[in-house]
Amino acid sequence: MTFHADKLATETLGAEATLTQFSLAGRNVLVWGGLGFLGSHLVDCLLSAGASVRLLTRERERYTQPTWAHRVQWFEVRHESNKQEVFRSAVNGVDLVYNFAGSSGAVASNSAPLASLENNCREQLLFLAACEESGTCPHVVFSSSWLVYGRPQYLPVDESHPLEPCSMYGAHKACIENYLRIFATRGKIRFSVVRMSNPYGFDPTAGRTSYKLLNTFVNTALAGHAVVLFGDGSQLRDFIYVSDVARALVACGQRAEATNEILNLSSGQSHTLLEAVNLLREMVPSPPPMFREWPPEYVAAEPGSYIADVSKMQRVLGLSGLVDLREGLSRTIGLLEASREQEMAVAPAAS
């Protein structure tokens, strides 16, 4: 099965994008985790801008294959014994790396902390060792999370907020941030860390991961079912549309001002979960939301309301004109419906 990303690239590089000001043509860029939700969008942007893209992944055949699969160079980790060798080959001659690797899910990480440690921290150290051996001092753009902050002591949350994560996932993200800082201090890499809040948008990899909260709401509503909210739905979230995420990531890799910096990557606009569901129901007829009591494991990992201070992101990356929630939901629904229509049209021909 393949997913078709042509419309996706057009949208991401459309009227709101400013990627043309960045020089990516001919650059060797490695994307670790490029078959996921965020990585697949970013690869579209990089290819459209003329970059020479490498993809580092595990067992490529496990994933939905993109239409651009033949346009990138693949590096696959198939078993533990060849991991370090693959890492070395992947980073050889590369000066820009986008790093989405690692397991996700705050609740899951608390249930399996050792697995989270292995899949996140240890693997990142092995990768950074390969970067060090490469001798090229690559610029690593790392996808971190707002969950490193834990329960906010004030709103909006800026990058100087204390790090007191409520989950192993957040703790391990903070640990990796420190790995990057230490390697950079030693002159082995350069880095940009983006502490991302809730991204959403058309997902060509739908069904493989569950952390994309708003996308789950959209798919539930399109299926005609009621969205389930824990508590009363009053907790605030800062949603950011995926094309804005891609723009910001590209800017991190191209702007000198972003080197060795930590940035919040968010819209800077907050909505309660109930507000988001009600806005969605204006666009997609669906039953009213169902309210359920918080499961204990979710209470333990829940950081509460969040809104990011994005002034540093705007200043360093020069981003403006971010997609608001209503427009982003409209685009997501439109692209998802178009994708499903395309699949239905192809299915009879294939049978």
C-alpha positions as CSV (number, residue, x, y, z in Angstrom):
1,M,0.0,0.0,0.0
2,T,1.2,3.5,-0.8
3,F,0.1,6.9,0.4
4,H,-0.1,9.8,-2.0
5,A,1.6,13.0,-0.7
6,D,1.5,15.2,-3.7
7,K,-1.4,17.3,-2.4
8,L,0.3,17.3,1.0
9,A,3.5,18.8,-0.4
10,T,1.5,21.4,-2.3
11,E,-0.4,22.4,0.8
12,T,2.7,22.6,3.0
13,L,4.7,24.6,0.4
14,G,1.6,26.7,-0.5
15,A,0.8,30.3,0.1
16,E,1.6,30.4,3.8
17,A,5.0,28.8,3.4
18,T,8.3,30.7,3.3
19,L,10.7,27.8,2.5
20,T,11.9,29.4,-0.7
21,Q,14.1,31.8,1.3
22,F,16.2,28.8,2.6
23,S,18.9,27.1,0.6
24,L,18.3,23.4,0.8
25,A,19.0,22.5,-2.9
26,G,21.6,19.7,-3.1
27,R,22.2,19.5,0.7
28,N,22.6,16.0,2.2
29,V,19.8,15.8,4.8
30,L,19.1,12.7,7.0
31,V,15.6,12.2,8.5
32,W,15.5,9.6,11.3
33,G,11.8,8.5,11.6
34,G,10.7,9.9,8.2
35,L,7.9,7.4,7.8
36,G,5.9,8.8,10.7
37,F,3.3,11.5,10.8
38,L,5.6,14.5,11.2
39,G,8.6,13.0,9.3
40,S,6.5,12.2,6.2
41,H,5.4,15.8,6.0
42,L,8.9,17.1,6.4
43,V,10.3,14.8,3.7
44,D,7.8,16.3,1.3
45,C,9.1,19.7,2.0
46,L,12.7,18.8,1.8
47,L,12.3,17.0,-1.6
48,S,10.3,19.9,-3.0
49,A,13.1,22.3,-1.9
50,G,15.7,20.2,-3.8
51,A,17.4,18.5,-0.8
52,S,19.1,15.1,-1.2
53,V,17.2,13.2,1.4
54,R,18.3,10.1,3.3
55,L,15.8,8.1,5.5
56,L,16.9,6.1,8.6
57,T,14.2,3.7,9.7
58,R,13.6,0.2,11.1
59,E,12.4,-2.5,8.7
60,R,11.0,-0.4,6.0
61,E,8.4,-3.0,4.9
62,R,6.6,-2.6,8.2
63,Y,5.4,0.9,7.1
64,T,3.0,2.3,4.6
65,Q,5.2,3.3,1.6
66,P,5.1,6.9,0.4
67,T,5.0,7.8,-3.3
68,W,8.4,9.5,-2.9
69,A,10.1,6.2,-1.7
70,H,12.2,6.0,-4.9
71,R,13.5,9.5,-4.4
72,V,15.3,9.0,-1.1
73,Q,18.2,6.9,0.0
74,W,17.3,4.3,2.6
75,F,19.2,3.1,5.6
76,E,17.4,0.3,7.5
77,V,18.1,-1.1,11.0
78,R,17.0,-4.7,10.8
79,H,18.5,-6.1,14.0
80,E,20.5,-4.9,16.9
81,S,23.8,-6.3,15.6
82,N,23.9,-3.9,12.6
83,K,22.5,-0.8,14.3
84,Q,25.7,1.0,14.9
85,E,27.0,0.2,11.4
86,V,23.8,1.6,9.9
87,F,24.0,4.7,12.0
88,R,27.6,5.4,10.8
89,S,26.6,4.9,7.2
90,A,23.5,7.1,7.5
91,V,25.4,10.1,9.0
92,N,28.4,9.9,6.7
93,G,28.7,13.1,4.7
94,V,25.5,14.6,6.2
95,D,25.5,18.1,7.8
96,L,21.8,18.3,8.7
97,V,19.7,15.7,10.7
98,Y,16.1,15.7,11.6
99,N,15.5,13.4,14.5
100,F,12.0,12.0,15.2
101,A,13.1,8.7,16.6
102,G,11.8,7.1,19.8
103,S,8.7,5.6,21.3
104,S,5.8,7.9,22.2
105,G,3.1,8.0,24.8
106,A,3.2,9.4,28.3
107,V,0.9,6.7,29.8
108,A,2.6,3.9,28.0
109,S,6.1,5.1,29.1
110,N,5.0,5.0,32.8
111,S,3.8,1.4,32.3
112,A,7.0,0.3,30.6
113,P,9.8,2.6,31.8
114,L,12.7,0.4,30.8
115,A,11.4,-0.1,27.3
116,S,11.0,3.7,27.0
117,L,14.6,4.1,28.3
118,E,15.9,1.7,25.7
119,N,13.9,3.0,22.8
120,N,14.7,6.6,23.6
121,C,17.9,7.4,25.6
122,R,20.2,4.5,24.8
123,E,19.4,4.6,21.1
124,Q,20.0,8.3,21.0
125,L,23.4,7.9,22.6
126,L,24.4,5.3,20.0
127,F,23.3,7.7,17.2
128,L,25.2,10.7,18.7
129,A,28.3,8.6,19.0
130,A,28.0,7.9,15.2
131,C,27.6,11.7,14.6
132,E,30.7,12.3,16.7
133,E,32.7,9.7,14.6
134,S,31.6,11.3,11.4
135,G,33.7,14.4,12.1
136,T,31.3,16.7,10.2
137,C,29.7,18.3,13.3
138,P,26.2,17.8,11.9
139,H,23.3,20.0,12.9
140,V,20.7,17.8,14.7
141,V,17.2,19.1,14.9
142,F,15.5,17.1,17.7
143,S,11.8,16.7,18.1
144,S,11.2,17.0,21.9
145,S,7.9,17.6,23.7
146,W,6.0,20.1,25.8
147,L,5.7,17.2,28.3
148,V,9.2,17.9,29.5
149,Y,7.7,20.8,31.5
150,G,5.3,18.7,33.6
151,R,2.5,20.6,35.3
152,P,2.9,24.3,34.4
153,Q,3.8,26.7,37.2
154,Y,2.6,29.6,35.0
155,L,1.0,30.2,31.6
156,P,2.0,30.8,28.9
157,V,5.0,28.5,29.4
158,D,8.4,29.8,28.1
159,E,11.6,27.9,27.5
160,S,12.9,28.8,30.9
161,H,10.1,27.0,32.8
162,P,11.4,24.3,35.2
163,L,11.5,20.8,33.8
164,E,9.4,18.5,36.1
165,P,7.9,15.9,33.8
166,C,5.0,13.7,34.9
167,S,6.0,10.8,32.7
168,M,9.0,8.7,31.7
169,Y,8.4,9.9,28.2
170,G,8.9,13.5,29.2
171,A,11.8,12.6,31.5
172,H,13.6,10.8,28.6
173,K,13.0,13.6,26.2
174,A,14.6,16.0,28.7
175,C,17.5,13.5,29.1
176,I,18.1,13.5,25.3
177,E,18.1,17.3,25.3
178,N,20.9,17.1,27.8
179,Y,22.8,14.6,25.6
180,L,22.6,17.1,22.7
181,R,23.8,20.0,24.9
182,I,26.8,17.9,26.1
183,F,27.8,16.7,22.7
184,A,27.5,20.3,21.4
185,T,29.7,21.6,24.2
186,R,32.3,19.2,23.1
187,G,32.1,20.5,19.6
188,K,30.8,17.2,18.1
189,I,27.4,18.4,16.9
190,R,25.2,21.5,16.6
191,F,21.6,21.2,17.7
192,S,18.1,22.7,17.7
193,V,15.5,21.4,20.1
194,V,11.9,21.9,19.4
195,R,9.5,21.3,22.4
196,M,6.4,20.6,20.4
197,S,2.8,20.7,21.6
198,N,-0.1,18.8,20.1
199,P,0.4,18.6,16.3
200,Y,-2.5,17.7,14.0
201,G,-3.3,17.4,10.3
202,F,-3.7,14.9,7.5
203,D,-1.9,11.8,8.5
204,P,-0.8,9.4,5.7
205,T,0.4,7.0,8.4
206,A,-2.9,6.9,10.3
207,G,-3.5,4.0,12.5
208,R,0.0,3.2,13.6
209,T,0.3,5.5,16.6
210,S,-2.2,6.9,19.1
211,Y,-0.5,10.1,20.4
212,K,-2.1,12.4,17.9
213,L,-5.0,13.6,20.0
214,L,-6.8,15.9,17.6
215,N,-6.4,13.5,14.7
216,T,-8.1,10.8,16.8
217,F,-11.0,13.1,17.4
218,V,-11.3,13.8,13.6
219,N,-11.3,10.2,12.7
220,T,-13.8,9.3,15.4
221,A,-16.2,12.1,14.2
222,L,-15.9,11.1,10.6
223,A,-16.8,7.6,11.5
224,G,-20.0,8.9,13.1
225,H,-19.0,8.2,16.7
226,A,-18.9,10.3,19.8
227,V,-15.5,11.6,20.9
228,V,-14.7,10.5,24.5
229,L,-13.3,13.1,26.8
230,F,-11.9,12.5,30.3
231,G,-13.2,14.8,33.0
232,D,-15.2,17.8,31.7
233,G,-13.0,18.6,28.8
234,S,-11.8,21.9,30.3
235,Q,-8.1,21.3,30.0
236,L,-6.3,23.6,27.6
237,R,-4.2,22.4,24.8
238,D,-2.0,24.3,22.3
239,F,-2.6,22.7,18.9
240,I,-0.3,23.3,15.9
241,Y,-1.0,22.4,12.3
242,V,1.4,20.1,10.7
243,S,2.4,22.3,7.8
244,D,3.5,24.9,10.4
245,V,5.5,22.2,12.1
246,A,7.2,21.4,8.8
247,R,8.0,25.1,8.2
248,A,9.5,25.5,11.6
249,L,11.6,22.4,11.3
250,V,13.1,23.5,8.0
251,A,13.8,27.0,9.5
252,C,15.6,25.4,12.4
253,G,17.9,23.6,10.0
254,Q,18.6,26.7,7.9
255,R,18.8,29.7,10.3
256,A,22.0,30.3,12.2
257,E,20.0,31.9,15.0
258,A,18.5,28.5,15.7
259,T,21.8,26.8,16.3
260,N,22.2,25.4,19.9
261,E,18.8,26.8,20.9
262,I,15.7,25.3,22.5
263,L,12.4,26.5,21.2
264,N,8.7,26.0,21.9
265,L,7.0,24.8,18.8
266,S,3.3,25.7,19.2
267,S,0.7,28.0,17.9
268,G,0.6,30.1,21.0
269,Q,-3.2,29.8,21.0
270,S,-5.1,27.7,23.5
271,H,-8.4,25.8,23.2
272,T,-10.1,23.5,25.7
273,L,-10.6,20.0,24.4
274,L,-14.3,20.5,24.6
275,E,-14.0,23.7,22.4
276,A,-12.0,21.7,19.9
277,V,-14.6,18.9,19.8
278,N,-17.5,21.4,19.4
279,L,-15.6,23.2,16.6
280,L,-15.1,19.8,14.9
281,R,-18.8,19.0,15.2
282,E,-19.6,22.2,13.3
283,M,-17.8,20.7,10.3
284,V,-18.6,17.0,10.8
285,P,-22.0,15.9,12.0
286,S,-21.4,13.6,14.9
287,P,-22.9,12.8,18.3
288,P,-22.2,15.0,21.3
289,P,-19.0,14.0,23.2
290,M,-19.1,11.5,26.0
291,F,-17.5,12.4,29.3
292,R,-15.7,9.7,31.3
293,E,-13.9,9.6,34.6
294,W,-10.2,9.9,34.4
295,P,-8.4,6.5,34.5
296,P,-5.8,6.5,37.3
297,E,-2.9,6.0,35.0
298,Y,-4.0,9.0,32.9
299,V,-4.3,11.2,36.0
300,A,-0.7,10.4,36.9
301,A,0.6,11.4,33.5
302,E,-1.7,14.4,32.9
303,P,0.2,17.7,33.1
304,G,-3.0,19.9,33.0
305,S,-3.7,22.9,30.9
306,Y,-0.9,24.2,28.6
307,I,-0.3,27.1,26.4
308,A,3.2,28.0,25.0
309,D,5.0,31.3,24.9
310,V,6.1,31.3,21.2
311,S,7.8,34.7,21.2
312,K,11.3,33.1,20.9
313,M,10.1,30.8,18.1
314,Q,8.7,33.7,16.2
315,R,11.9,35.8,16.7
316,V,14.4,33.1,15.9
317,L,12.6,31.4,13.1
318,G,10.8,34.3,11.6
319,L,7.5,32.4,11.5
320,S,4.2,34.2,11.0
321,G,0.8,33.5,9.6
322,L,0.2,30.2,11.5
323,V,-2.9,28.2,10.6
324,D,-5.6,28.7,13.1
325,L,-7.6,25.7,14.5
326,R,-10.7,26.2,12.4
327,E,-8.8,26.4,9.2
328,G,-6.5,23.6,10.2
329,L,-9.4,21.3,11.0
330,S,-11.0,22.2,7.7
331,R,-7.9,21.3,5.7
332,T,-7.4,18.1,7.7
333,I,-11.0,16.9,7.0
334,G,-10.8,17.9,3.3
335,L,-7.5,16.0,2.7
336,L,-8.7,13.0,4.7
337,E,-11.9,12.8,2.7
338,A,-10.1,13.2,-0.6
339,S,-7.6,10.5,0.4
340,R,-10.4,8.1,1.2
341,E,-12.2,8.8,-2.0
342,Q,-8.9,8.1,-3.9
343,E,-8.6,4.8,-2.0
344,M,-12.1,3.8,-2.9
345,A,-11.6,4.6,-6.6
346,V,-8.4,2.6,-6.7
347,A,-9.8,-0.4,-4.8
348,P,-12.2,-1.7,-7.5
349,A,-9.5,-1.4,-10.1
350,A,-7.2,-3.5,-8.0
351,S,-9.8,-6.2,-7.4
